[in-house]
Amino acid sequence: MVLVRLQLATNACFGSLRQIPGANPALAGMFPNMFPLTAGQTFGTLPVMPVQAMTQQATRHARRVYVGGLPPSANEQSVATYFNQVMAAIGGNTAGPGDAVVNVYINHDKKFAFVEMRSVEEASNAMALDGIMFEGAPVKVRRPTDYNPSLAATLGPSQPNANLNLGAVGLTPGSAGGLEGPDRIFVGGLPYYFTEAQVRELLESFGSLRGFDLVKDRETGNSKGYAFCVYQDVSVTDIACAALNGIKMGDKTLTVRRANQGANQPKPEQESILMHAKQQIALQGCLLEPSILQRLMLQPAATKVVCLTQVVTEDELKDDQEYEDILEDMRIEGGKFGNLLNVVIPRPSPDGAPSPGVGKVFLEYADIDGATKARAGMNGRKFGGNQVVAIFYAENRFHEGDYDG
């Protein structure tokens, strides 16, 4: 009887509290007299954040995209205008009429920006714009470092819409987009001289790729020796990891694993998955064709031209005096190995337009013997704090002024 009376009294008390004007609906029946504030009012000196602002803050990590490689002329207005236009052109404005971009922050020194979209879905659609040309320069579109994939998955689509009209802005689906999610693969230990085409050939031995990105140095454009990919058929993810991990490629050893696994040892459930994958390889005969590995591991045939990468940066080449000093250093160093005929160091274009071969040094010798000694002697050496990569370069391409190979 006492419990019944207590329950009735409680209900009567809470029932009367629910009638208090201005009570926060979220706190109805639960101390409304303590917080009878509406959104925007203050409690002492502390503001009460509106629900909409709280939602925007919580979703910001999933609504922002990183845009790297911006030209010096870029500013907040030009970036916002451009991305609003291309998002509309590809049909990526899924939140309704109006502009997709709500805010832009630019770091001019490091040539990147954070572009904030009005919705999570539109930010995911923007990921398909990776590699798009902005004011004459291809830019990278990535997720920011504070992006939380598992949390973002609860807020909206994490992949670009499959029906985006990328052709309207000169892009091809499946280049570098679609690189988010649990099936993303990290491929490390790649020889620096491997081209994008060679890495793709290696990975596509197991199936078509939905997304691919060979990571390159922002200044020189040279490979950093690692890549990321996602397969169209995610069921081959673990099969590819099991088959490629540990393979010797020249003087390198591949590290291939799911990107979210990290460098730690696989968990027991992951080990069972990998074991199953290896069994699938054995049963299906999915091991790489020896011809593919042999072809990829063969370095270019010896020529009279040696190409050095990881030697100079674009900024070092802009100053005339510094350029002449580097040129003279290369003549002295290169001349130690044989009869050096020519040294070519491509420079950045004054108008900021892309210039092929910037960051490379080409040494032309009178004979293959000199070039061979130079390649052996300079590969792996330190120059300006960087480890030099030296490879042979096709003579016909060098004489034609084609330095972008």
Solvent accessible surface area in square Angstrom, and as a share of the most:
residue,aa,sasa,rsa
1,M,160,0.71
2,V,115,0.66
3,L,140,0.70
4,V,85,0.49
5,R,157,0.57
6,L,112,0.56
7,Q,101,0.45
8,L,112,0.56
9,A,59,0.45
10,T,49,0.28
11,N,80,0.41
12,A,68,0.53
13,C,67,0.40
14,F,77,0.32
15,G,25,0.24
16,S,69,0.45
17,L,31,0.15
18,R,135,0.49
19,Q,139,0.62
20,I,49,0.25
21,P,123,0.77
22,G,42,0.40
23,A,23,0.18
24,N,51,0.26
25,P,118,0.74
26,A,92,0.71
27,L,48,0.24
28,A,53,0.41
29,G,8,0.08
30,M,115,0.51
31,F,127,0.53
32,P,1,0.00
33,N,96,0.49
34,M,117,0.52
35,F,85,0.35
36,P,61,0.38
37,L,35,0.17
38,T,74,0.43
39,A,67,0.52
40,G,55,0.53
41,Q,83,0.37
42,T,75,0.44
43,F,113,0.47
44,G,71,0.68
45,T,130,0.75
46,L,121,0.60
47,P,102,0.64
48,V,55,0.31
49,M,101,0.45
50,P,60,0.38
51,V,116,0.66
52,Q,132,0.58
53,A,36,0.28
54,M,106,0.47
55,T,75,0.43
56,Q,81,0.36
57,Q,111,0.49
58,A,62,0.48
59,T,17,0.10
60,R,76,0.28
61,H,21,0.09
62,A,1,0.00
63,R,15,0.05
64,R,48,0.18
65,V,0,0.00
66,Y,31,0.12
67,V,0,0.00
68,G,1,0.01
69,G,26,0.25
70,L,4,0.02
71,P,23,0.14
72,P,111,0.70
73,S,77,0.50
74,A,4,0.03
75,N,68,0.35
76,E,74,0.33
77,Q,127,0.57
78,S,31,0.20
79,V,0,0.00
80,A,20,0.15
81,T,52,0.30
82,Y,47,0.18
83,F,0,0.00
84,N,24,0.12
85,Q,112,0.50
86,V,11,0.06
87,M,0,0.00
88,A,61,0.47
89,A,49,0.38
90,I,3,0.02
91,G,49,0.47
92,G,0,0.00
93,N,40,0.21
94,T,59,0.34
95,A,55,0.42
96,G,29,0.28
97,P,135,0.85
98,G,51,0.49
99,D,89,0.46
100,A,0,0.00
101,V,15,0.09
102,V,82,0.47
103,N,84,0.43
104,V,17,0.10
105,Y,117,0.44
106,I,12,0.06
107,N,37,0.19
108,H,108,0.48
109,D,134,0.69
110,K,128,0.54
111,K,65,0.28
112,F,28,0.12
113,A,0,0.00
114,F,45,0.19
115,V,0,0.00
116,E,12,0.05
117,M,0,0.00
118,R,68,0.25
119,S,26,0.17
120,V,14,0.08
121,E,56,0.25
122,E,0,0.00
123,A,0,0.00
124,S,0,0.00
125,N,0,0.00
126,A,0,0.00
127,M,13,0.06
128,A,13,0.10
129,L,0,0.00
130,D,11,0.06
131,G,35,0.34
132,I,4,0.02
133,M,102,0.46
134,F,4,0.02
135,E,91,0.41
136,G,42,0.41
137,A,21,0.16
138,P,77,0.49
139,V,1,0.00
140,K,70,0.30
141,V,2,0.01
142,R,53,0.19
143,R,26,0.09
144,P,7,0.05
145,T,148,0.86
146,D,77,0.40
147,Y,23,0.09
148,N,63,0.32
149,P,73,0.46
150,S,86,0.56
151,L,83,0.41
152,A,1,0.01
153,A,67,0.52
154,T,107,0.62
155,L,67,0.33
156,G,25,0.24
157,P,65,0.41
158,S,35,0.23
159,Q,56,0.25
160,P,27,0.17
161,N,61,0.31
162,A,106,0.82
163,N,136,0.70
164,L,19,0.09
165,N,84,0.43
166,L,14,0.07
167,G,58,0.55
168,A,56,0.43
169,V,36,0.20
170,G,69,0.67
171,L,27,0.13
172,T,99,0.57
173,P,94,0.59
174,G,28,0.27
175,S,54,0.35
176,A,18,0.14
177,G,14,0.13
178,G,9,0.08
179,L,18,0.09
180,E,25,0.11
181,G,27,0.26
182,P,89,0.56
183,D,30,0.16
184,R,75,0.27
185,I,1,0.01
186,F,38,0.16
187,V,0,0.00
188,G,4,0.03
189,G,28,0.27
190,L,2,0.01
191,P,3,0.02
192,Y,79,0.30
193,Y,42,0.16
194,F,6,0.02
195,T,66,0.38
196,E,75,0.34
197,A,74,0.57
198,Q,49,0.22
199,V,0,0.00
200,R,63,0.23
201,E,60,0.27
202,L,0,0.00
203,L,1,0.01
204,E,74,0.33
205,S,46,0.29
206,F,23,0.10
207,G,29,0.28
208,S,76,0.49
209,L,13,0.07
210,R,68,0.25
211,G,0,0.00
212,F,7,0.03
213,D,18,0.09
214,L,7,0.04
215,V,23,0.13
216,K,67,0.29
217,D,40,0.21
218,R,135,0.49
219,E,68,0.30
220,T,16,0.09
221,G,43,0.41
222,N,14,0.07
223,S,11,0.07
224,K,93,0.39
225,G,6,0.06
226,Y,67,0.25
227,A,0,0.00
228,F,40,0.16
229,C,0,0.00
230,V,0,0.00
231,Y,1,0.00
232,Q,110,0.49
233,D,80,0.42
234,V,62,0.36
235,S,80,0.52
236,V,25,0.15
237,T,0,0.00
238,D,21,0.11
239,I,22,0.11
240,A,1,0.01
241,C,4,0.03
242,A,18,0.14
243,A,14,0.11
244,L,0,0.00
245,N,81,0.41
246,G,43,0.41
247,I,35,0.18
248,K,136,0.58
249,M,0,0.00
250,G,48,0.46
251,D,130,0.68
252,K,58,0.24
253,T,60,0.35
254,L,2,0.01
255,T,58,0.34
256,V,4,0.02
257,R,49,0.18
258,R,49,0.18
259,A,22,0.17
260,N,104,0.53
261,Q,36,0.16
262,G,27,0.26
263,A,94,0.73
264,N,117,0.60
265,Q,154,0.68
266,P,31,0.20
267,K,123,0.52
268,P,108,0.68
269,E,99,0.44
270,Q,42,0.19
271,E,93,0.42
272,S,67,0.44
273,I,80,0.40
274,L,43,0.22
275,M,112,0.50
276,H,107,0.48
277,A,2,0.02
278,K,108,0.46
279,Q,95,0.42
280,Q,42,0.19
281,I,9,0.05
282,A,81,0.63
283,L,144,0.72
284,Q,103,0.46
285,G,61,0.59
286,C,43,0.26
287,L,122,0.61
288,L,18,0.09
289,E,105,0.47
290,P,93,0.59
291,S,55,0.35
292,I,22,0.11
293,L,34,0.17
294,Q,114,0.50
295,R,121,0.44
296,L,1,0.01
297,M,65,0.29
298,L,129,0.64
299,Q,73,0.32
300,P,65,0.41
301,A,84,0.65
302,A,47,0.37
303,T,22,0.13
304,K,78,0.33
305,V,1,0.00
306,V,0,0.00
307,C,2,0.01
308,L,1,0.00
309,T,17,0.10
310,Q,36,0.16
311,V,4,0.02
312,V,1,0.01
313,T,36,0.21
314,E,51,0.23
315,D,82,0.42
316,E,59,0.27
317,L,0,0.00
318,K,108,0.46
319,D,75,0.39
320,D,98,0.51
321,Q,121,0.54
322,E,73,0.33
323,Y,27,0.10
324,E,89,0.40
325,D,70,0.36
326,I,17,0.08
327,L,18,0.09
328,E,81,0.36
329,D,65,0.34
330,M,1,0.00
331,R,113,0.41
332,I,95,0.48
333,E,31,0.14
334,G,0,0.00
335,G,39,0.38
336,K,133,0.56
337,F,43,0.18
338,G,30,0.29
339,N,95,0.49
340,L,36,0.18
341,L,105,0.52
342,N,61,0.32
343,V,17,0.10
344,V,31,0.18
345,I,5,0.03
346,P,15,0.09
347,R,80,0.29
348,P,23,0.15
349,S,34,0.22
350,P,143,0.90
351,D,119,0.62
352,G,61,0.59
353,A,48,0.37
354,P,89,0.56
355,S,35,0.22
356,P,73,0.46
357,G,5,0.05
358,V,20,0.11
359,G,0,0.00
360,K,25,0.11
361,V,0,0.00
362,F,0,0.00
363,L,0,0.00
364,E,26,0.12
365,Y,1,0.00
366,A,36,0.28
367,D,68,0.35
368,I,79,0.40
369,D,85,0.44
370,G,2,0.02
371,A,0,0.00
372,T,59,0.34
373,K,109,0.46
374,A,0,0.00
375,R,45,0.16
376,A,73,0.57
377,G,29,0.28
378,M,8,0.04
379,N,64,0.33
380,G,32,0.31
381,R,98,0.36
382,K,140,0.59
383,F,48,0.20
384,G,79,0.76
385,G,65,0.62
386,N,60,0.31
387,Q,103,0.46
388,V,5,0.03
389,V,16,0.09
390,A,1,0.00
391,I,32,0.16
392,F,21,0.09
393,Y,11,0.04
394,A,41,0.32
395,E,54,0.24
396,N,95,0.49
397,R,90,0.33
398,F,10,0.04
399,H,119,0.53
400,E,133,0.60
401,G,34,0.33
402,D,51,0.26
403,Y,42,0.16
404,D,97,0.50
405,G,43,0.41
